[in-house]
Amino acid sequence: MSTSSQPLTDGTAEAASDRRGTEQGGTAASRTRRLSARIFGASAMSFPTWAYALFFFIIPVALVIFYSFGYKPDQFTAVATDQLSFDRYPEALSASFVTTFFATLRISILGTLLCLLIALPFAYWLAIKVSPAHRSLALALVMVPFWTNFLVRTLGWQIMLSPDGFLSQWMQGIGLLDAPLDILYTRAAVQIGVVYNYLPLMILPLFVAIDASGKKLREASYDLGAGKVTTFLRVTLPMAMPGIVSGCLLVFIPLNGDYVTATVLGGASGSMIGQLIANQFNTAQNWALGAAMAMILIIATLAVVGLGFALLWVGQRIAARLGSVPLTDGKV
């Protein structure tokens, strides 16, 4: 009995070993196929996205963070990183930096609000009132400024706002001014320039959000007895909130770091924080101090954006209590 059971045991062991080998081989082949599909399959289509983010955002920001812990060793060297410290951050928080930062923050917040106030009725008119046959032309006209270089557009405003420019002569001609227009190289000129330069970035997401809000919901609101103002406040505006958030982010973040508009239109009295940072990198050749200023600007911008999202959350709760269209992640 024991002699006959031995071959059976060996056969069972061999079969089990073969099964394990087959399973391991299948598992290895399956892992290879999954890895191949991940590298060469559909996920490879995302390569341009993460490569762009890696080389044009993550690596540059990482270098700025690294340089902010360095120092300027001598007159001819921009940065040294053999001794890392936080000394540049207290140095960056000088009185002139803090004053210019709050002036920049005021220009950025006011510019974002002005863009929102101008873009909201225009996007509403474009999405609801303009016929589809003429809507493409209107959108193209909105995008025309983006076909021109940013610096050229700003220089155009420098010519227009000059005391001898067209605007000054026109306002004197119709009696609005008794003397030449004296607004160039002031913060008011910078405010006008940033609103003009960044307004399309607010119009486009608002137009998409209002256009996607749906004609049927507005008609249902009218059928239930709501007027145009009530429908706008309780249906259209809550549903356009994702577009408002996107537009505010698209305007506020680049506006906060803009230095071209302030350099061309602001002069010394309309300086912004971007100019101080650019001067540290280009003129003073103190990359460590400029990087520390840039990091403070990034952190402050993120803090303001976080505060904005908190206020948005509060606004959504208030809108829900008022009986507006309930939203979850931007959807009805």
Number of C-alpha atoms within 10 A of each C-alpha: 5 6 7 8 9 11 11 11 11 11 11 12 12 12 12 12 12 12 12 12 12 12 12 12 12 12 12 12 12 12 12 12 12 13 12 11 13 13 13 11 11 9 10 11 12 9 11 10 9 13 12 11 13 13 11 11 12 14 12 13 17 11 11 19 16 15 22 26 22 25 23 17 12 10 9 9 12 19 20 17 15 9 8 14 12 12 15 21 19 11 13 21 15 11 10 11 17 13 14 19 23 13 16 23 22 14 24 24 17 15 26 26 16 16 25 22 12 15 23 20 14 15 24 22 14 23 20 15 11 14 11 12 8 10 15 13 11 13 16 10 11 15 15 10 15 14 8 10 10 13 12 10 17 22 17 12 21 22 15 17 22 19 17 13 15 13 17 20 18 14 15 15 11 9 10 10 13 10 12 17 19 13 17 21 21 17 22 15 22 30 21 17 25 24 23 16 19 21 22 22 21 28 26 18 22 30 25 17 23 26 18 13 20 14 13 9 14 19 12 12 18 14 10 9 10 15 12 13 10 15 20 17 14 21 21 25 22 25 25 24 19 20 23 23 17 16 24 23 17 18 25 26 17 13 24 24 21 18 19 19 29 27 18 21 30 24 17 12 13 23 24 32 26 24 18 20 25 19 15 18 18 13 10 14 18 25 25 28 28 26 27 27 27 23 18 16 19 16 11 15 18 13 12 16 17 12 12 15 13 12 12 14 12 12 13 19 14 12 18 15 10 10 10 20 19 17 16 7 6 13 13 11
